[in-house]
Amino acid sequence: MRYLLLSCFVLGIISCGDDNTERLSNTSFSIKVDTLSIETGEHLLNVGQGIPKARLSQDERLLFFYDYTNHSIETIDMEEKKWIQTLYLEKEGPKGVMDRSRFDYIPLTDSTFRFFTQRNFIELNQENDLLFESPRFDKMVRIAPEKQFEAWAKLSLGERYLFGLTSSFKQYQMLGWVDFKDSIYREVRLDSMDYRKNFEIKNNRVIISSPINTAFIQEKFMVFHPDGIDVYIIDPKTSTSQFKDNSPLLFPRRKSGNFPKTGDLGEFDAIFEKKALEISYRDLVFDEENEFFYRFAGMKAPDTGRPLQYFLVFDKEMNLIHEMDISEMGMGFGESFVRKGKLYVRNRETDDLEFFVISVERED
């Protein structure tokens, strides 16, 4: 077990004017970091590509995640700290689930799952029995072809909403969703995030942009991305949106774009190295028990290339209330989730499944 205690005090700053940014207030935090390793016995966990689609059971005892290599859902007992079982998915037929992550699922119980397969909704148990099969999605909901979002759509907890991002190549970037209470498609344009196009890297064959992500938190859709600290908060019940921006002190709020935007494929590695000198934000997660949002950010120091890492805390209205330089920790942070009031972050520097367990405590 590793153990580390860090504390930080951030001085008060005046809030900004009409640009919808928020500044820090007098806030003191400490964080304690422990590690948790998962025993797998003879079972091989493929975590080299991360733990995508990580979900917790309702009592937060079990962790589920997708394995790209075996096209399966792994189940981890977080109390016993061990792997317990695997659900191997099929790709074809009534139980078919598309591979390479083009689906979503939520755990209904400790042993049953609801999947959105792009084709329809199905329910499977750990024995891979088909317990439920819905009609085709395109028979349930009408969506114009240019507004298709099903390829990367997500199911909200409670199964009321299916939501996802529409293609930014065919139209302006939108967050679209279907409310299954009325089966009507709705959308909100993410126009304040249009600046991300300035950071695309192109040649005559490909366009590469940073991924944009969505989550359903506190009954709202939240949209965020690596290029800046800004977040869209969208209320599906009213179809209204709020664009939240913040201004940290220790690092930039957005990329500056001082790297080449075009080049041959052979030049892309050098371009990405230069892009890595600019700030990049990780996914946003919510601590329901303590009512904080957490986020990591990182960049390479321009003079030495040393990795710089930062930890951010937001209040439940998404105002930045704390930032901390954690570069000295020297940890490889992977995917994160909150469990029972603590932040779990996968250690990406090991082939085993290991988590940094971060306790965040407010001291003022």
C-alpha positions as CSV (number, residue, x, y, z in Angstrom):
1,M,0.0,0.0,0.0
2,R,1.2,3.5,-0.8
3,Y,0.0,6.4,1.2
4,L,0.4,10.1,0.5
5,L,-1.1,13.2,2.1
6,L,-1.2,16.5,0.3
7,S,-2.8,19.8,1.3
8,C,-3.1,23.1,-0.4
9,F,-4.6,26.5,0.3
10,V,-5.8,28.7,-2.6
11,L,-6.1,32.4,-2.0
12,G,-9.4,34.2,-2.7
13,I,-9.9,35.8,-6.1
14,I,-12.6,38.1,-7.4
15,S,-15.3,36.6,-9.6
16,C,-15.2,37.7,-13.2
17,G,-17.8,39.7,-15.1
18,D,-20.2,38.7,-17.8
19,D,-18.1,36.0,-19.5
20,N,-19.7,33.3,-17.3
21,T,-16.3,32.3,-15.8
22,E,-16.0,31.7,-12.1
23,R,-12.9,32.2,-9.9
24,L,-11.7,30.5,-6.8
25,S,-12.8,31.4,-3.3
26,N,-10.8,30.9,0.0
27,T,-10.7,27.1,0.1
28,S,-8.4,24.6,1.9
29,F,-8.4,21.0,0.9
30,S,-6.3,17.9,1.7
31,I,-6.1,14.7,-0.3
32,K,-5.1,11.3,0.9
33,V,-4.0,8.7,-1.7
34,D,-4.0,5.0,-1.1
35,T,-3.8,2.1,-3.5
36,L,-6.1,-0.9,-4.1
37,S,-5.0,-3.9,-6.2
38,I,-7.4,-6.5,-7.6
39,E,-6.7,-10.2,-7.4
40,T,-7.6,-12.1,-10.6
41,G,-6.3,-15.6,-9.9
42,E,-5.9,-17.5,-13.1
43,H,-8.2,-15.1,-15.0
44,L,-6.4,-12.6,-17.3
45,L,-7.8,-9.1,-17.2
46,N,-7.0,-7.1,-20.3
47,V,-6.6,-3.6,-19.0
48,G,-4.0,-2.4,-21.5
49,Q,-6.7,-0.5,-23.3
50,G,-8.2,0.8,-20.0
51,I,-11.5,0.0,-18.4
52,P,-14.0,1.6,-20.7
53,K,-17.7,1.9,-19.8
54,A,-17.0,1.4,-16.1
55,R,-20.2,1.1,-14.2
56,L,-21.0,0.4,-10.5
57,S,-23.8,-1.7,-9.1
58,Q,-26.5,0.0,-7.2
59,D,-24.9,-0.7,-3.8
60,E,-21.5,0.2,-5.3
61,R,-20.0,-3.1,-4.3
62,L,-19.4,-4.4,-7.9
63,L,-17.5,-2.7,-10.7
64,F,-18.3,-3.6,-14.3
65,F,-16.3,-2.7,-17.3
66,Y,-15.9,-3.6,-21.0
67,D,-13.0,-5.7,-22.3
68,Y,-12.2,-4.8,-26.0
69,T,-10.1,-7.9,-26.6
70,N,-12.6,-10.5,-25.5
71,H,-15.8,-8.4,-26.2
72,S,-17.0,-9.0,-22.7
73,I,-18.2,-7.4,-19.5
74,E,-15.9,-8.0,-16.5
75,T,-17.2,-8.0,-12.9
76,I,-15.0,-7.0,-10.0
77,D,-15.9,-7.2,-6.3
78,M,-14.5,-4.0,-4.9
79,E,-15.1,-5.1,-1.3
80,E,-13.3,-8.4,-1.7
81,K,-10.8,-6.8,-4.1
82,K,-11.0,-9.6,-6.7
83,W,-12.4,-10.5,-10.1
84,I,-15.5,-12.7,-9.9
85,Q,-17.0,-13.3,-13.3
86,T,-17.1,-12.5,-17.0
87,L,-20.0,-12.0,-19.4
88,Y,-18.9,-12.9,-23.0
89,L,-21.0,-11.0,-25.5
90,E,-22.1,-12.1,-28.9
91,K,-21.8,-9.9,-32.0
92,E,-24.6,-11.4,-34.2
93,G,-28.1,-12.6,-33.7
94,P,-30.8,-11.6,-31.2
95,K,-28.2,-11.2,-28.5
96,G,-25.8,-9.4,-30.7
97,V,-23.9,-6.4,-29.3
98,M,-21.6,-4.4,-31.6
99,D,-18.0,-4.6,-30.7
100,R,-15.4,-1.9,-30.3
101,S,-17.5,0.0,-27.8
102,R,-20.3,1.1,-30.1
103,F,-23.0,0.2,-27.6
104,D,-24.0,1.2,-24.1
105,Y,-25.3,-0.7,-21.0
106,I,-26.4,-0.2,-17.5
107,P,-26.6,-2.8,-14.7
108,L,-30.1,-3.4,-13.6
109,T,-29.1,-5.8,-10.8
110,D,-25.9,-7.5,-9.8
111,S,-26.4,-10.1,-12.6
112,T,-28.6,-8.5,-15.3
113,F,-27.8,-5.7,-17.8
114,R,-29.8,-3.6,-20.2
115,F,-27.9,-3.0,-23.5
116,F,-28.5,-0.4,-26.2
117,T,-27.1,-2.1,-29.3
118,Q,-27.9,0.6,-31.9
119,R,-30.4,-1.9,-33.3
120,N,-32.6,-2.2,-30.2
121,F,-32.6,-2.7,-26.5
122,I,-31.9,-6.1,-25.0
123,E,-31.5,-7.5,-21.5
124,L,-29.0,-10.2,-20.7
125,N,-27.9,-12.0,-17.5
126,Q,-24.5,-13.2,-16.5
127,E,-25.3,-16.6,-18.2
128,N,-25.9,-14.6,-21.4
129,D,-29.6,-15.5,-21.5
130,L,-31.8,-13.2,-23.4
131,L,-34.4,-11.8,-20.9
132,F,-35.8,-9.0,-23.0
133,E,-35.7,-7.7,-26.6
134,S,-37.3,-4.5,-27.7
135,P,-38.6,-3.5,-31.2
136,R,-36.1,-1.9,-33.5
137,F,-35.0,1.5,-32.4
138,D,-35.9,3.2,-35.7
139,K,-39.4,1.8,-35.3
140,M,-39.7,3.4,-31.9
141,V,-38.2,6.9,-32.6
142,R,-38.0,8.9,-35.8
143,I,-34.7,10.8,-36.3
144,A,-33.6,12.6,-39.4
145,P,-30.5,10.9,-41.0
146,E,-28.3,14.0,-40.6
147,K,-29.0,14.0,-36.8
148,Q,-28.1,10.3,-36.1
149,F,-26.4,9.9,-32.8
150,E,-27.0,6.2,-32.1
151,A,-23.4,5.1,-32.8
152,W,-22.1,6.5,-29.5
153,A,-25.3,7.0,-27.6
154,K,-25.6,6.4,-23.9
155,L,-28.3,5.2,-21.6
156,S,-29.1,7.2,-18.5
157,L,-29.6,5.6,-15.1
158,G,-33.3,4.9,-14.8
159,E,-33.4,4.3,-18.5
160,R,-35.4,7.4,-19.2
161,Y,-33.0,9.0,-21.7
162,L,-30.8,7.9,-24.6
163,F,-28.4,10.7,-25.4
164,G,-25.3,11.3,-27.5
165,L,-23.4,13.7,-29.7
166,T,-24.3,14.2,-33.4
167,S,-21.7,14.3,-36.1
168,S,-19.8,17.5,-36.3
169,F,-18.9,16.8,-40.0
170,K,-22.5,16.8,-41.3
171,Q,-23.8,19.7,-39.2
172,Y,-23.0,21.8,-36.1
173,Q,-22.1,19.8,-33.1
174,M,-25.3,18.9,-31.1
175,L,-26.2,17.0,-28.0
176,G,-29.2,15.0,-28.9
177,W,-31.5,12.9,-26.8
178,V,-34.7,10.9,-26.7
179,D,-37.0,11.0,-23.7
180,F,-38.7,7.6,-23.6
181,K,-41.7,9.1,-21.9
182,D,-42.8,10.7,-25.2
183,S,-40.2,9.1,-27.7
184,I,-39.4,12.6,-29.1
185,Y,-35.9,13.5,-30.3
186,R,-34.6,16.8,-29.0
187,E,-31.2,18.6,-29.3
188,V,-29.1,21.5,-28.1
189,R,-26.4,23.1,-30.2
190,L,-23.0,23.3,-28.5
191,D,-22.0,26.5,-30.2
192,S,-19.8,27.8,-27.4
193,M,-17.5,24.9,-28.0
194,D,-17.0,25.6,-31.7
195,Y,-13.6,26.9,-30.9
196,R,-12.4,23.3,-30.7
197,K,-12.2,23.2,-34.5
198,N,-9.2,25.5,-34.3
199,F,-7.3,22.5,-32.7
200,E,-8.0,19.9,-35.4
201,I,-5.1,18.3,-37.2
202,K,-5.7,17.6,-40.8
203,N,-4.2,16.3,-44.0
204,N,-5.9,15.2,-47.2
205,R,-6.9,11.8,-45.7
206,V,-7.8,12.4,-42.1
207,I,-9.1,14.9,-39.6
208,I,-8.1,14.3,-36.0
209,S,-9.7,16.1,-33.1
210,S,-9.8,15.6,-29.4
211,P,-12.7,13.4,-28.1
212,I,-15.8,15.1,-26.7
213,N,-17.6,13.3,-24.0
214,T,-21.0,13.3,-22.3
215,A,-22.4,12.1,-18.9
216,F,-25.7,12.1,-17.1
217,I,-25.2,13.7,-13.6
218,Q,-27.7,15.2,-11.2
219,E,-30.5,14.7,-13.7
220,K,-28.6,16.8,-16.3
221,F,-26.5,16.1,-19.4
222,M,-23.0,17.3,-19.1
223,V,-20.7,17.8,-22.1
224,F,-16.9,18.2,-21.7
225,H,-13.7,17.7,-23.7
226,P,-9.9,17.8,-23.3
227,D,-9.3,21.2,-25.1
228,G,-10.7,23.4,-22.3
229,I,-12.2,23.5,-18.8
230,D,-15.6,24.6,-20.1
231,V,-18.7,22.4,-19.7
232,Y,-22.2,22.4,-21.0
233,I,-25.0,21.6,-18.5
234,I,-28.2,20.7,-20.3
235,D,-31.6,20.1,-18.6
236,P,-33.5,17.5,-20.6
237,K,-36.8,18.4,-19.0
238,T,-36.7,22.0,-20.2
239,S,-34.3,21.7,-23.2
240,T,-32.3,24.6,-21.7
241,S,-28.5,24.7,-21.5
242,Q,-25.9,26.5,-19.5
243,F,-22.3,27.0,-20.6
244,K,-19.9,27.0,-17.6
245,D,-16.4,28.3,-18.0
246,N,-13.8,28.7,-15.2
247,S,-10.4,30.4,-15.0
248,P,-7.8,28.4,-13.1
249,L,-4.6,30.1,-11.8
250,L,-2.0,27.3,-12.2
251,F,-2.6,26.5,-15.8
252,P,-4.5,27.7,-18.9
253,R,-8.2,27.3,-19.1
254,R,-7.9,26.2,-22.8
255,K,-5.3,25.1,-25.3
256,S,-3.7,28.0,-27.2
257,G,-3.3,26.0,-30.5
258,N,0.4,26.8,-31.0
259,F,1.1,23.6,-32.8
260,P,0.9,22.7,-36.6
261,K,-2.6,21.9,-37.8
262,T,-1.6,20.2,-41.1
263,G,1.0,17.6,-42.0
264,D,1.7,14.3,-43.6
265,L,0.9,11.2,-41.6
266,G,4.6,10.7,-40.9
267,E,4.7,14.2,-39.3
268,F,1.8,13.6,-36.9
269,D,4.0,12.2,-34.1
270,A,6.0,15.4,-34.0
271,I,2.8,17.5,-34.1
272,F,1.3,15.5,-31.2
273,E,4.5,16.0,-29.2
274,K,4.1,19.7,-29.6
275,K,0.4,19.5,-28.8
276,A,1.3,17.7,-25.6
277,L,2.9,20.9,-24.3
278,E,-0.5,22.5,-24.1
279,I,-3.1,21.8,-21.4
280,S,-5.4,18.8,-21.7
281,Y,-8.3,18.0,-19.4
282,R,-9.6,14.6,-18.4
283,D,-13.2,13.5,-17.9
284,L,-15.4,15.0,-15.3
285,V,-16.7,12.8,-12.4
286,F,-19.2,13.6,-9.6
287,D,-19.0,12.7,-5.9
288,E,-22.6,12.5,-4.9
289,E,-21.8,11.9,-1.3
290,N,-19.7,15.1,-0.9
291,E,-21.3,17.1,-3.7
292,F,-18.1,17.8,-5.6
293,F,-17.0,17.4,-9.2
294,Y,-13.4,16.2,-9.8
295,R,-11.2,16.6,-12.8
296,F,-7.6,16.1,-13.7
297,A,-5.6,18.2,-16.2
298,G,-2.1,17.8,-17.5
299,M,0.6,19.0,-19.9
300,K,4.3,18.7,-20.5
301,A,6.7,21.4,-19.3
302,P,7.9,23.3,-22.4
303,D,11.5,23.6,-21.1
304,T,12.1,20.0,-19.8
305,G,9.2,17.9,-21.1
306,R,8.4,16.8,-17.6
307,P,4.8,15.8,-17.1
308,L,2.8,18.4,-15.1
309,Q,-0.4,17.2,-13.5
310,Y,-3.2,19.1,-11.7
311,F,-6.2,18.2,-9.7
312,L,-9.4,20.3,-9.7
313,V,-12.4,20.4,-7.5
314,F,-15.7,22.1,-8.5
315,D,-18.8,22.6,-6.4
316,K,-22.1,21.1,-7.4
317,E,-22.9,24.2,-9.6
318,M,-19.6,23.5,-11.5
319,N,-17.8,26.5,-10.0
320,L,-14.0,25.8,-9.6
321,I,-13.2,26.0,-5.9
322,H,-9.8,24.3,-5.7
323,E,-6.8,23.5,-7.9
324,M,-3.7,21.6,-6.8
325,D,-0.4,20.8,-8.5
326,I,0.1,17.1,-8.0
327,S,3.1,16.7,-10.4
328,E,5.3,15.5,-7.6
329,M,3.1,12.4,-7.1
330,G,4.4,11.1,-10.5
331,M,1.4,8.8,-11.0
332,G,-0.1,7.5,-14.2
333,F,-3.8,8.4,-14.0
334,G,-6.2,6.4,-16.1
335,E,-10.0,6.3,-16.0
336,S,-11.7,7.5,-12.9
337,F,-15.0,7.0,-11.0
338,V,-16.4,7.9,-7.6
339,R,-17.3,5.1,-5.2
340,K,-18.7,5.7,-1.7
341,G,-17.3,9.2,-1.4
342,K,-13.8,8.4,-2.7
343,L,-12.2,8.9,-6.1
344,Y,-10.9,5.8,-7.8
345,V,-8.3,6.3,-10.6
346,R,-6.9,3.4,-12.6
347,N,-3.1,3.2,-12.4
348,R,-2.2,3.0,-16.1
349,E,1.4,2.2,-15.5
350,T,0.8,-1.4,-14.5
351,D,-0.6,-4.4,-16.5
352,D,-2.5,-5.4,-13.4
353,L,-5.8,-3.8,-12.3
354,E,-4.8,-1.3,-9.6
355,F,-6.5,1.9,-8.4
356,F,-5.3,5.0,-6.7
357,V,-8.0,5.7,-4.0
358,I,-8.2,9.4,-3.3
359,S,-10.0,10.9,-0.3
360,V,-10.7,14.6,-0.7
361,E,-11.4,16.5,2.5
362,R,-12.4,20.2,2.8
363,E,-10.6,21.8,5.8
364,D,-12.3,25.2,6.1
